[in-house]
C-alpha cells in the first residue's frame, strides 16, 4: 500500500520558478541561487510526496496521461524546481523482465527488472526477425504534446527518451551477457543493433529539439559500473558515441543545451563526452566512484555538474549527518556557478522523505550567490 507523508520542511523556502536560473548553470554561470535538479523521480515517490495516489498509469490513455502529468508538474513545482522533465515512451525495446517483491514503505508491492542473461536479439536471425518500428511511429508523442499544453508558463520543459539511450537500448535488446559476448564474437551484430538504436535516438532528438516549447534535451544512458565502463572505451567510441554526437548536435542546432545522465565510472571516456560530444552537463555521481565535489574540480570549468548527493546517504543518513554532508557539497560545488543541487542519481521509492526535503532546504538556504 502506498504511504503518504505530510511535507512541512519547505514552507516559505521555495521560490517562483525561473528556467533562466537553471539555464545559467547549464552555461556555467552563477544564478541568484542554486537550482534544484532531478532528472528522474520514481512515480511512487512522487505519489508519496504529493499525496497523489494513482491507481493505474497507462500513458497511451488520455485520462491517465492527464493524471500523471498533473502529479508530475505538481511535484516539480512544489519542491522548488524551475522545470519539468518529460521522458517520451517508446515501444522500441521489447524487454524481457522479471518481477520481485518490493519492500519499500511506499511501494505498490512489486518491482520489475530487465533480464541480463537473455535478450530479444542474440543472433543474426533474431536481428532480421525483430519487428523494428517505423521511426515516425516509435514514440508516444501524445505525452509530449499534452505536456506542452499543461506546462505552467513560468517553468521550463526538459525532454528525453523514456527507454534510455544507445547503450541502454542495445544492452536491453541483446541482454548484457549477450552484448558482451557479441562484442568479441560478432561485432557486426553489435554495430547493427547500435545503429538501429542510434537511428531511433537521432530521429527523436532531431524532431523534439526543433519544438519551441522544449527548453533543453536530456538522455539517460548508463555506460559504466563501479570500476569502469560497461564495454571497453574503444567499443563505446566506435559503436555508440557517433550516435550520441548526432543527438547532441541536434540540440545545439536549435541553441538548446544537452544533459547526459550516465551512471558508473566513466573516467576513461569523460574527455570524449566533453570534447567530442560537447555535452553541456553531466548528471549522476556516486561517492563510491567519484564524489561530486571531485567531479566539480575536474570538469566544472567545461561542463555543468548536476546533482551528486549520494543516493545511499540520502536514503540512510540521519537528518543531522545529512546536513553536514550536503552543506559541504554546496560549499565546494557552488562557487563559480555551473552546479545544481540534487540526488546523485534519482529519487527511488525508498528514499527518506525528510532527507530529500532537507537537501532542498539546504540547497536553497546556503546556495545563494554571490557565495561567501
C-alpha positions, 0 to 999 in steps of 0.5 A: 500500500502506498504511504503518504507523508505530510511535507512541512520542511519547505514552507516559505523556502521555495521560490517562483520558478525561473528556467533562466536560473537553471539555464545559467548553470547549464552555461556555467554561470552563477544564478541568484541561487542554486537550482534544484535538479532531478532528472528522474523521480520514481512515480511512487515517490512522487505519489508519496510526496504529493499525496497523489495516489494513482491507481493505474498509469497507462500513458497511451490513455488520455485520462491517465496521461492527464493524471500523471502529468498533473502529479508530475508538474505538481511535484516539480513545482512544489519542491522548488524546481524551475522545470519539468522533465518529460521522458517520451515512451517508446515501444522500441525495446521489447524487454524481457523482465522479471518481477520481485517483491518490493519492500519499500514503505511506499511501494505498490508491492512489486518491482520489475527488472530487465533480464541480463542473461537473455535478450530479444536479439542474440543472433543474426536471425533474431536481428532480421526477425525483430519487428523494428518500428517505423521511426515516425511511429516509435514514440508516444508523442501524445505525452509530449504534446499534452505536456506542452499544453499543461506546462505552467508558463513560468517553468521550463520543459526538459525532454528525453527518451523514456527507454534510455539511450544507445547503450541502454537500448542495445544492452536491453535488446541483446541482454548484457551477457549477450552484448558482451559476448557479441562484442568479441564474437560478432561485432557486426551484430553489435554495430547493427543493433547500435545503429538501429538504436542510434537511428531511433535516438537521432530521429527523436532528438532531431524532431523534439529539439526543433519544438519551441516549447522544449527548453533543453534535451536530456538522455539517460544512458548508463555506460559504466559500473563501479570500476569502469565502463560497461564495454571497453572505451574503444567499443563505446567510441566506435559503436555508440558515441557517433550516435550520441554526437548526432543527438547532441548536435541536434540540440545545439542546432536549435541553441538548446543545451544537452544533459547526459545522465550516465551512471558508473565510472566513466573516467576513461571516456569523460574527455570524449563526452566533453570534447567530442560530444560537447555535452553541456552537463553531466548528471549522476555521481556516486561517492563510491566512484567519484564524489561530486565535489571531485567531479566539480574540480575536474570538469566544472570549468567545461561542463555543468555538474548536476546533482551528486548527493549520494543516493545511499546517504540520502536514503540512510543518513540521519537528518543531522549527518545529512546536513553536514554532508550536503552543506559541504557539497554546496560549499565546494560545488557552488562557487563559480556557478555551473552546479545544481543541487540534487540526488546523485542519481534519482529519487527511488521509492525508498528514499527518506522523505525528510532527507530529500526535503532537507537537501532542498532546504539546504540547497536553497538556504546556503546556495545563494550567490554571490557565495561567501 
